[in-house]
């Protein structure tokens, strides 16, 4: 009778919908309920082994409700090696006294906690691998486990194992379908190649979208049918060899479709081994055509000047590096900055466009292919080596004549004022870069009267060598304390009193005597030595200001700061340290920087100016009127002073233009409530004009040249300024 009941129990499980669908939880619950009903047990517990954590998790349990037992977790496989091994070898453990059974020693705490006297533990296995445990427990000592009970429990465990196998099969099939669906929807090309047969086993839809080659022409074909192998056979074979050996490969290649259009792909190829030990190559490919087209466009734009359409400095520099002969010609527009400031940038651009048009026209007529705009107002040409020297000189003369013709700007005719430099590349190839030599010659050309044309020669080279020597001497001078500060007084035109001093550096050269900044500052700027020199000047000036303040001399100290020093990143810390060390009065230290340098990095300059202003440091724009500043930026900076460039002051009494510019600057400074100093005042007439127009301060030879410390003190005493 029992056997018949047990058979019906098994049939219920086997024929259940849950079991057929691989629903392990539902099948386990039903099995536990049926076993609890049919067998004389206190508890049925079914545990499943988690795939991720390898931990037995309670799936379901059936207990005598009256017991109301709070189940304690069963020991895990990692903590029960004896028990797990017993299940692996013998499939089950049937114990009538589980507390004393050595096979179940690791579960004793669990049994004692639940007052279990007898236990039947049956493994749920798939292909010999433990997937779970079916546990039948008795709290009362009844008869020993019957063979029929053990057989029933074993058969139920088998059905649970089959349920799990069905579930895993369904899950695997679902994951496979999901994976295939995802790969078909992917924009990335995915391909599988059998490395043993070198045949293409799979390719997704993205391959057709990019190559326009149908799948049926690819799948099942040898890998050599791919366009990569057809167009780059050697490289493709190399990739195949590497991947077969187990290496991963990445390549970026340009391919051509059958209709002649180009496209770029980025390949990633890796080997993988299937469960059966077969070797395959997984190929992923991204369409990177857009990136390459974008990069090509960027490179095209990178070689051209957007304003003039000529090549730019980068392109011309690369061409020049390869040139071993020929003539390099530089064209510079003298006074272009002044023109820009006077007529505005829009008109400045018109000037550059017209000059570029003339140079291009000249180049086309004379079959010169390499022309470029290599600076703000600087152009370059490379004349072929086939030209005779006399012909080249004649060409340069004609170019100069064409460029210097007046340009129509609105209703005015403006002369571009070119300066030309020419370098025979073959003659200097082993000495210095051609562009360096041309720059040297150009500086001389700018200072010439009449036709501003300069051919590079040995004399200029010697001058360059002198500059190089100065560079070496400067390094020694910084360490050897060969510098000294001179001070030029600033006069308040309203009070008729001297209220400040500008610190000016002098170099006591051991061979050349006293050198003014003009002889070495440019070289110091170019070589980066200006940072060390600037730091020394700033500290020496602060130290001297401290001494004057101790003597109750109430004047401000003006110190020039180079762009490299200003934007170098340590100016704020140095100023902060010096102000604290020398206890300088607020606003007695004024740093001067040119407006062009200030405009080089508006954001950084604004932040630094605000930080310095918070320290009580005054800020002055030097050489005002010669750079590129605007009212908007002047309002943005915490500027305390503008210094009108001496070029406007020198012809103040004879130039209507200069008088108008100076008057406008004074009016602007007044509107912005900014102090104003005129530089280079040399005559009484200049001073009277400035005073009449309410310019605040002036400095120049009319009052005094720059003086040494002792002489400056005497000058102040004579001026009755010492309090």
Buried (B, 14 or more C-beta within 10 A) or exposed (E): EEEEBBEEBBEEBEEBEBBEBBBBBBBBBBBBEBBBEBBEBBBBBBBBBEEEEEEBEEBBBBBEEEEEBEEEEBBBBEEBEEBBEBBEEEBBBBBBEBBEBEBBBBBBEBBEEBEBBBBBBBBBBBEEEBBBBBBBBBBEEEEEBEEEBBEBBBBBBBBBBBBBBBBBEEEEEEEEEEEEEEBEEEEBBBBBBBBEEBBBBBBBBBBBEBBEBEBEEBBEBEBBBBBBBEEBEEEBEEBBEBBBEEEEBEBEBEBEEEEEEEBBBBBBBBBEEEEEEEBBBBBBBBBBBEEBEEEEEEEEEEBBBEEBEBBBBEBBBEBBEEBEEBBBBBBBBBBBBBBBBBBEEEBBEBBBBBBBEBBBEBBEEBEBEBBBBBBEBBBBBBBBBEBEEEEBBEBBEEBBEBBBEEBEBEEEEBBBBBBBBBBBBBBBEEEBBBBBBBBBBBBBBBEEEEBBBBBBBEEBBEEBEEBEEBBEBBEEBBEEEBBBBBBBBBBBBEEEEBBBBBBBBBBBBEEEEEBEBEBBBBBBBEBEBBBBBBBBBBBBBBBBBBEBBEEEBBBBBBBBBBBBBBBBEEBBEBBBEBBEEBEBEEEBBBBBBBBBBBBBBEEEBBEBBEBBBEBBBBBBBBBBBBBBBEEEBBEBBBBBBBBBBBBBBBEBEEEEEBBEBBBEBBEBBBEEEBBBBBBBBBBEEBBEBBBEBBBBBBBBEBBBEBBEBEBBBEBBEEBEBEE
